[in-house]
Structure formats: structure tokens, C-alpha cells
Amino acid sequence: MNVMQSFILLIAAIFCFAPAKSQFSDDSVSVDGISRTFHFNEPDAKMENASLVFVLHGSGGDGLGAAKGTAKLEAISQKENILLIYPDGYKRYWNECRKAATSAANIENIDENTFFSLMIDYFTKKYHADPQHVFVVGTSGGGHMAYKLALTMPEKIKAITAIIANLPDSANMDCTTANVPVSVMIINGTNDQVNPYNGGEVKITGAYLGTVRSTEQTFN
């Protein structure tokens, strides 16, 4: 499966809102003494070298909530040799690249890179997934987390899709980037009042997240 096919499959997940019927398995890894949880459907025993697709929830959400939008993708995952994983952010948020973020994940500087590296190792060892075919799709805060993974650990991430998310501007950027190109698809709305298409302040109730670049600047 090439990168473009993977992106198309990821987008199929976005537009289906019926809950998946299958029973999810739950597990966790320990990062700095903190139990970090994730959810997934047990793959068929015949699956080998499956591509890993991390589906990341938005700020305030959780992994099982993100899974409610992927019923169509789950239905074809065995055929397409895809293993979908739905991680939980720390206290419902991610420690992404927005310096101004007031979430506990950012304030406590939670180690997300180790969390994702351990999950990749977990599925590689336990289910013989392909560590060279790791994809990430995230919405809103999950999109920001997808950006962080692409920017800071591109050696482990083949491609990302970020939805309703622009990179923080230079004053709000809290990540040291590896400056290695990674395939990316960005889906933003031109009339979005929360994540401004042309850049500016992200406006949500109850939190301050700082300012972001335009969609064009983000893509570049």
C-alpha cells in the first residue's frame, strides 16, 4: 500500500460517524512512571507486516471517542492489512508543539515521543506490524500531535494527516524540528473561526492555545 492509498483510507475514516461494532482491546505502556493507555481491535492471526495507523483525538477527547468515526475503515482494515490504534492523551490532551497551551500535558511536559515509540515497539513485537509503515491521522489537538511526530521523529513516521490544525507560529513553537521531509495531508476550513485558515489566534472556550501559522505556511 503506497502513501496516497493510505491517505485515502485515512480520509474514509473521517466521514463515517457510526460507532464500530467490534470490541476493543485496551493496553498500556509506562512512560516516566505514568501509565499511558491505548485501544485497538485484535488483528487477525494471519496478518503480517501490517501498517500501523494511529488515530488521534482532539483536545478534551479520548481514544474510544476517536474510534467512533472509523467504522468503515475498521471494516476493511484486515483486507487492507491495517492495524488501527486509538491512544489516549494525558488527561485528555496532548503535549504538542504549542508553547502557550495550558493543558496539564504541556505544563508537565509529558513525553509523547517515548509513548509513541513504545506503542510502535509493542505492535511490532506482539503483532508483527511493519515499523516502517507508521501513519498518523489527527483532528484538532490530535492534528497538532501528528505535526509534532512528523517534525520530531520523522524516522518513525511515514506520513500524517492533520485535520483542523495549523502549526504554531515561531513565537508559539515549542518543538525542535528534525527538518526531514514527511508526506502530509492537511484538511482545514477556509471559514473556520477556531483554527484560522490564514493564521492568527486559536479561539476556544476555557483555554488559551496561542497563535498559529496560515495553512499555506504550515504546509510549506
Secondary structure, 3 states (H helix, E strand, C coil): CCHHHHHHHHHHHHCCCCCCCCCCEEEEEEECCEEEEEEECCCCCCCCCCEEEEEECCCCCCHHHHHCCCHHHHHHHCCCCEEEEEECCECCECCCCECCCCCHHHHCCCCHHHHHHHHHHHHHHHHCCCCCCEEEEEECHHHHHHHHHHHHCCCCCCEEEEECCCCECHHHECCCCCCCCCEEEEECCCCCCCCCCCCEEEEECCEEEEEECCHHHHHC
